[in-house]
Structure formats: structure tokens, C-alpha cells
Amino acid sequence: MKNVVLLGSTGSIGTSTVKVAEDLPDRIRLVGLAAGNNASLLMEQTLKHRPEAISLADPAKAAEIKGDFGTGTQVYAGAEGLLKLATLPSADIVLIAIVGTAGLQPALAAIRAGKDIAVASKEILVMAGEIVMNEARKYGVRVLAVDSEHSAIFQCLDGKPASSVRKLWLTASGGPFRDAALWPKAAFPDISVERALKHPSWVMGRKITIDSATLFNKGLEMIEARWLFDVEMARVGVVVHPQSIVHSMVEFVDGSLIAQLSSPDMCLPIQYALTYPDRVPNDRVQTDFPKIGTLTFEAPDTERFPAIELARQAGEVGGTLPAVLNAANEIAVEAFVSRKISFSQITETVRRTMDAHEVVASPTLEQILAADAWARRIAAELRS
């Protein structure tokens, strides 16, 4: 039995994780659940799974439900609540599925408490990959991937050293605007929020769906892969694969490639992270190759989607620049969704914020958080 703390239980990854736990009641027990402000769904999850502790972002909402579960479930709130759950003594692994930077401190707290972590929040490794991986080595815990692409690479590597890798290939669906004939760059300023939220392959949260449309999602994954698998940015590549069946590939130094394939369903990489190193039977994901028929691949169009090259630049320069890239993108995406800037201005806002930043090499956590705050302020000024 694996005791799991789930931070972000009411979001897209969180609800999929709950499904996995319900599929495997003899293997997974949810001992802690944290949500943003969706108190009603958190209460429903709590009544069903009876965790030891829960947390809500809003202290007022947490206070309202505090007496609803008797003495069996502790109720916490805010950033302190996340830290309480991340260090819950009974937990074996903490799955972090919080959008944005709020998952960084709980991730470090869990590691220092000797817990394995499963990472679904890209910001943790994009902002502070070197610090997080160094702490994991220091405390002897595992950092397991939940993203389908990184889970695929982890499975393909199967414990082989970074020195055996020629290149890691992250696959991208290409998003809703992949077809240059239908969506030339000149049309990007007129793309609506509603159209950008229609992803061709995956059902995801709002932020990650917009990131998939700009390909910033893939750029962030490149930086994440650099740290998770201890390779330089030059050995991380992207290939567009519209069918989303090949989740990623590893090219080894002898020229061999190993890929992980399945129909797109986030429950599969979540289950693998939570049951690792075991593979546990589950019929949820079915892949019918004759029905799929054809798998195709193409190079990403970096002229229409410069996010990949901005991310490569941030990953190669390192220091505080990845945190700036991430923070500026968060502000720009929110501005687009709020209809304050156009789709094409998302990337331009990030580029201008990066250009204005004075990079700090080998930063402390405090310097990373300061760069994050600076980038949010500058990006907000640029888009206003």
C-alpha cells in the first residue's frame, strides 16, 4: 500500500489521480488532499476517501468546513497547510499538481522530510531544477515524473545513465494551430481565447491548454527534462507528433531509439509514478493500433512558435532566466485569457521580459523567488 498526499486534488491532474486511487484501492491510499478554492469537490473527495488531513487555499473556507469531518481529518489552510500535508508523517509520496509556483516550497519540504515526490507542476523544476535535484540526492529520495512525456522518457531509460543518451525526444501534438495553411502567423493576433482552448488531443486545465497552443508547454518540458534526466539542453529535442500516441523517445548513443506508446490518458503516467517500480494491471487505457492507422512526425515550426527557442535559450543560460521565462509566461497567459492582450503577444511579452533581465548565475532559492516576482511585475507592465 502506497500512502499518497495529493496537492491539487480538484484540478485536472488531481481528479485523474483520484480515479487512479479508486481503480487501485489495494495499492493506493490518499492520506492528504489539498485544493485551491473548490471546497465542494474537496469535501466530496474527503467524505469518500477519508484522508488524515486536507487543506484549502482560503482560510475562511477552511474554517467553514473544519467541523464537518469529526476528529478523523485535520483541516489546514493556505501555504502553511500545503507544508503540513507535504510533510505528513504517514505519507510515502507527495504528488504535486498545483499550477504555478505554489508547489515549490512544499516540494522541497517533502524532500527534506524524506518523501518521494511525483511532479506534475512544471514550474518546480523549471524554476529551481538544480536545487530540487540536489536536495533529492542529499536526502535520498526519488523525483518521479507525472507529465506523459517525462514518464515516457523515464520508462525508456529504465535506469540507464545519461552518458548512454544521444538525445531525448519530447513529442508535441502541435496544438490547435499546427497547420500553417489554416493558421499562418499573420492570423495569430486574431486567435480567440475560445479557439485556443480547443486542444486536439488532451483535456487539460486552462493554463496548460494555452501553453500547448503556443508551445510554451513543450519549452517548459525541455527545461524540466534537462534536470530530471541530467542532460544538457543540447541533448533535448522536440518533434511534432499530432496523434499523441508516442509520448516521447530516447535516442541512445548507438543510434537505437526506444519509445513509449499508448492512447492519450493521464491516468497511465500517474499510475506508473504512484506504483513505481511495479506495473499494476489496469484496463482503463486501451490502444488500438489498426484503428489509429498512421503515426506521423514533423519538425516544430519555430518561426510561428518561437516559444521553443526562448525556452532553449533560458535553459542554456540557466541561473534565474528559466524562472523569468516561466513567470512572464504565466502573466501573459492570464492577460490573454482575460482578453487584455492578443495570442501573439504572449510570446512577445515573454521575450521582452527575458531581454530586460540581468541573470544571476547559480542563484539561491531566495534569488530565484525574487527573479520570479520581478518578472511578474515587468510582464504585467509590458502588457498593460
Sequence and secondary structure as in RCSB ss.txt:
>XXXX:A:sequence
MKNVVLLGSTGSIGTSTVKVAEDLPDRIRLVGLAAGNNASLLMEQTLKHRPEAISLADPAKAAEIKGDFGTGTQV
YAGAEGLLKLATLPSADIVLIAIVGTAGLQPALAAIRAGKDIAVASKEILVMAGEIVMNEARKYGVRVLAVDSEH
SAIFQCLDGKPASSVRKLWLTASGGPFRDAALWPKAAFPDISVERALKHPSWVMGRKITIDSATLFNKGLEMIEA
RWLFDVEMARVGVVVHPQSIVHSMVEFVDGSLIAQLSSPDMCLPIQYALTYPDRVPNDRVQTDFPKIGTLTFEAP
DTERFPAIELARQAGEVGGTLPAVLNAANEIAVEAFVSRKISFSQITETVRRTMDAHEVVASPTLEQILAADAWA
RRIAAELRS
>XXXX:A:secstr
 EEEEEESTTSHHHHHHHHHHHH TTTEEEEEEEESS HHHHHHHHHHH  SEEEES HHHHHHHTTTTTTSSEE
EEHHHHHHHHHT TT SEEEE  SSGGGHHHHHHHHHTT EEEE  HHHHHHHHHHHHHHHHHHT  EEE SHHH
HHHHHHHTT  GGGEEEEEEEE   TT  TTTS GGGGGG  HHHHT  SS    HHHHHHHHHTHHHHHHHHHH
HHHTT  GGGEEEEE TT  EEEEEEETTS EEEEE  S THHHHHHHHHTT      S    HHHH     B  
 TTT THHHHHHHHHHH TTHHHHHHHHHHHHHHHHHTTSS HHHHHHHHHHHHHH    SS  HHHHHHHHHHH
HHHHHHHH 
